[in-house]
Amino acid sequence: MVAAWLPQDRIRTQARTGKCTLASVGRRQLRVVRGTAGQGERHMKQFGRFLCIALMGAAWSGMAQMPIAKLPSAPAPPPEPADHTIRIPVHVETNKGVPVPGLKQSDFTVFDNKHPVQITSFAELGAQKQQVEAILVFDAINATFESVTDEKDGVANFLRNIGPKLPLPMAVAVLTSEGIRINKGFTQDTAAMVKLVDSAETSLGDTKRGAGYWEATERFETSVNGLGQLAQYAATLPGRKLILWMSPGWPLLPGPDVDFDGRLHRKLFEDVVSFSALMRRGNITLDSLDPLGSSESLLHQQGYENYTRDIKKPNDSEPGNLGLQVIAHHSGGLVLNSNDVATEISRAISDAQDWYELEFKASPDHKPGEFHRLEVRVNPPGAQVRTTHDYYEPLAAAH
């Protein structure tokens, strides 16, 4: 299902003394967005697709009406355990990314909204102790053709150097304008994996990155829907799942200067909560592997960080909270940016070597949709800790 991002009315634009106004036409109201043209240009440089500038350009060209884009709905996550158990994977690493094995339960302290909680279950795990599978995703709509070619070369380099057996079972998925496609057969045979990558080649000519604002909203919708569908499938698999998404990410879309009404904020918030629950309950970690490296602008690399803040209520939510790097960050995954795709894949797969699984009981006396910020500290201090960023109380069922 796809729910409306903005009302399905059509809009009109006006340019008055250098200012931009966005208004809805019809019964449903879209609140007004105002900003000077100079401000819009600055945001264009930062995000590349500032809504106000796009609409002003349409107005001056005589386009009086334009369709509004849609926001995808996150798929329903698995149900929360009846005993309110929260389970999280915890990676403890040196400052060089090397796993730190051999820690005990007494070395960990878990904080839920800054309050320490009792750890009810503890285990040190790895691919030898728990089933782990990885899905390698080619993103054919958010990268240039050259970048996708570099990804294929990087994957080929990784497979050439890994030996005849992969460190864990892997599958290949491709995101195209038609949605997400996945080969559901996992393999640890390197030769078989090479064939899977080669078979995906026919889908890799669908790159559309860099077009206009409205096309960007379509990529946003297709990308978030594709991730949701892939994660929902992964949640049905046993054990732990790693999704290695090779892409610079989909458009974050304008946020800070766009004023949505309450219904739209609520819809965005519901999707943020759904993705958080889907990743955690499905035992899924999302890794963002950006192949552009230093060739990408610093603003684009760091732009997602503006959306990693805590989303505690509907009015805090923006489309950028559903960005690839943002969801990866909140799932406890890696956000990597390098021209060396083979090294990025190796780094992500190393998460399966050694990690800790902690459980604690959440209090049932909380409001639906209440935000919980998680923090894990280890003793001795100094090690890098990466884990699930947060969780939410289940939302009340809609009536």
Residue, then its C-alpha position, 0 to 999 in steps of 0.5 A: m500500500v502507498a499512502a499519500w505524502l501530500p494531498q492528491d489535490r493539485i497545487r498552484t504557485q505564485a511568485r510575489t516580490g521574490k517570495c514563494t508561496l505553496a497553496s493547496v487547491g480543493r478540500r484538503q489543506l496544505r499549509v503555506v510554505r514561504g521563503t525568500a528566493g535567496q534562502g531557496e537557492r542556498h537550500m538548493k545548493q545543500f539538498g539539490r531539490f528545494l521545493c520552493i525554487a522548483l515551484m517558482g520555476a514552474a510558475w514562471s514557465g506558465m505551469a499553473q498546476m502540478p501533481i503532488a508526489k506520494l509517500p510510501s508506507a512502511p510494511a507492518p513489522p513482526p509483532e512485539p513479544a508479549d513479555h515486552t522483551i527488547r533484543i538488540p545486537v551490540h558491536v564493540e570495536t576498536n577505533k580501527g573497526v576490529p571486533v573486541p571479543g571476550l566481554k562479559q555481561s558485567d561489562f555492559t550497561v544498557f540505558d533506556n531514555k538515560h535510565p539503566v535497565q537490567i540485562t535479562s539475557f546476554a550472549e556473544l555471537g558470530a556466524q558460527k553460533q547464529q545463522v547470518e545471511a547478507i543481501l547485496v543490493f544494487d541501486a539502479i535508480n539512485a546512482t549514475f550509470e558510471s557508479v553502478t558500473d564501479e559497484k559491479d567492478g567492486v563486487a567482482n574484485f571482492l569475489r575474486n579475492i574472497g576464495p571459493k567459499l563466501p564467509l556467509p550466505m549471500a543473495v543479490a537484489v536490484l532496485t529499479s524503477e519497477g521496484i525491488r527484485i531479489n534472488k531468494g536463493f542464498t549461496q556461499d559458493t563464490a562461483a554461484m554468487v558471480k552468476l547471480v551478480d552477472s544475472a543482475e546486469t540486465s537490470l542495471g541500465d535504469t539509472k535516473r539520478g540527477a533529474g528534476y524535483w518531481e522525478a526525485t520524489e518518485r525515486f524517493e517513493t520507489s526506494v523507500n517502498g523497495l527497502g520496506q519490501l526487502a526488509q519485510y522479506a528478510a524479517t521472515l528469514p531465521g537468524r540475523k540479516l545484513i542488508l548491504w545497500m550500495s548507493p549514494g542514497w535517495p533524495l532526502l527531499p526538502g524538510p526544514d522549510v516545508d510546513f506539513d499539516g498534522r495528518l502528514h506529520r502523523k503519516l511520516f511519524e508512523d512510517v518512522v516507527s514502522f521502520s524502527a520496529l521492522m528492523r529491530r524485531g526482524n533482526i535486520t541491520l542495514d548498511s549504507l555503502d556509498p560508492l562515490g567516495s571523495s567524488e561526491s560533494l561534502l554537503h551531500q555526504q553530511g546532509y543525512e546527519n541533519y535527519t538522524r536526530d531523535i523523532k519523539k513526536p509526529n511534528d518532528s518528522e520529515p521525509g528525510n527521516l526515511g533516508l537510506q543513511v538515516i535508517a541505517h544509522h538507526s538500525g545500528g548499521l554502518v554508513l560508509n563512503s569510499n571509492d573502494v567498494a570491495t573494502e566496504i563490502s568486506r567491512a560490512i560483512s565483518d559484522a558477522q564475525d563477532w557481536y553481542e546480543l543483549e535483552f532487557k524488559a521494557s516497561p509496559d506502562h508507556k504511551p503508544g508511540e513513545f520514543h525510547r533512546l538506547e545507549v550501551r556503555v562498555n567497561p573498560p571505556g574507550a571502545q567504539v559501541r554500535t547498536t540499535h539507536d532507539y525503539y518506540e512503543p507500538l502505535a495504537a491501532a487505527h479505528 
